[in-house]
Amino acid sequence: MGRPYSEDLRVRVVDAIAGGASRRESARIFAVSPSSAVRWADQWRATGSVMPKPLGGTSRSPLEAHAEWLLRLIGSDPDLTLEEVRARLRERGLAAAVSSIWRFFDRHGISFKKNRPRQRAGTRRRRRGARALEGGAAFA
């Protein structure tokens, strides 16, 4: 996301408009879009200021309204996968992407890492058989 234009440029554009230039003409002179010149002039007329509005905002997850239930759900059955949590949400009539469910649990400090019993089986290795062959006792 880009940065807002400087307050100095905004003031010069609005001063040119106040001095009799059209909004489009002022925009062309100062190399800004006509829509910016219109918005700055309207803001100046309404508030007396051309300060840029704050960037960003608060993004609220729709899952936060169900935080207590989700945290209780994962507390009672910690082996649930994100897809299983998504299916439970669907049963309650809520649609959510797996990524938003993951971000919800990440914000609440819950991770979905594999635990020891769920680890995959290790690779097969020759154990005693290989050592016996090295010693030469296998074939005599």
SVG drawing of the C-alpha trace seen along z (x, -y; Angstrom):
<svg xmlns="http://www.w3.org/2000/svg" viewBox="-26 -33 60 105">
<polyline fill="none" stroke="black" stroke-width="0.4" points="0.0,0.0 1.3,-3.4 1.9,-6.3 -0.4,-9.3 0.5,-12.5 2.2,-15.1 0.2,-17.7 2.2,-20.4 1.1,-19.2 -2.5,-18.9 -2.5,-22.5 -1.0,-23.8 -3.7,-22.0 -6.5,-23.3 -5.0,-26.8 -5.0,-26.7 -8.6,-25.7 -9.5,-28.4 -7.6,-30.9 -10.0,-30.2 -8.4,-27.2 -10.7,-24.3 -10.2,-21.1 -9.1,-19.2 -6.7,-22.0 -5.2,-22.0 -4.8,-18.3 -3.0,-18.5 -0.7,-21.3 0.4,-19.4 0.4,-15.9 -2.2,-14.3 -5.4,-12.5 -8.5,-14.7 -10.4,-12.5 -7.7,-13.3 -8.1,-17.1 -11.9,-16.7 -11.6,-14.8 -9.1,-17.2 -11.2,-20.2 -14.4,-18.6 -12.5,-17.7 -11.1,-21.2 -14.6,-22.7 -16.2,-20.2 -13.5,-20.2 -10.9,-22.9 -8.2,-20.4 -6.5,-18.3 -4.7,-15.9 -4.7,-12.3 -7.0,-9.8 -5.2,-7.1 -4.0,-4.1 -5.1,-0.6 -7.7,0.3 -8.9,3.0 -9.7,6.2 -12.0,8.4 -12.3,12.1 -15.9,13.3 -14.6,16.3 -13.9,14.1 -17.6,14.1 -17.3,17.9 -13.9,17.8 -15.1,19.5 -16.8,22.4 -13.7,22.9 -11.3,22.8 -13.4,25.2 -13.7,27.5 -10.0,27.7 -9.4,28.1 -11.7,31.1 -10.3,32.7 -6.8,31.4 -6.2,33.9 -8.7,32.2 -7.3,31.1 -8.2,27.7 -10.5,29.4 -12.3,31.1 -12.7,27.8 -14.0,26.4 -16.6,29.2 -17.8,28.5 -18.1,24.8 -20.2,25.8 -22.5,27.8 -23.1,24.6 -23.9,22.8 -20.6,20.9 -18.4,20.8 -14.7,20.3 -11.6,21.0 -8.9,23.2 -6.5,20.3 -8.7,18.1 -9.2,20.9 -5.4,21.3 -5.0,17.5 -7.6,17.6 -5.8,20.3 -2.4,18.7 -3.7,15.5 -4.8,17.5 -1.4,19.3 -2.6,22.7 -0.6,24.6 -1.3,27.8 2.1,29.4 2.5,33.1 2.9,34.7 4.9,37.8 2.1,40.5 1.1,38.9 4.6,39.0 5.1,41.1 6.9,44.4 10.6,44.1 12.5,45.6 13.1,49.3 16.7,50.0 18.6,53.2 19.4,53.6 21.0,56.8 21.0,58.5 23.5,56.0 25.8,56.1 25.9,59.9 26.9,59.7 29.7,57.3 31.2,59.7 31.3,62.5 29.3,64.9 26.4,65.1 28.1,67.1 30.6,69.7"/>
</svg>
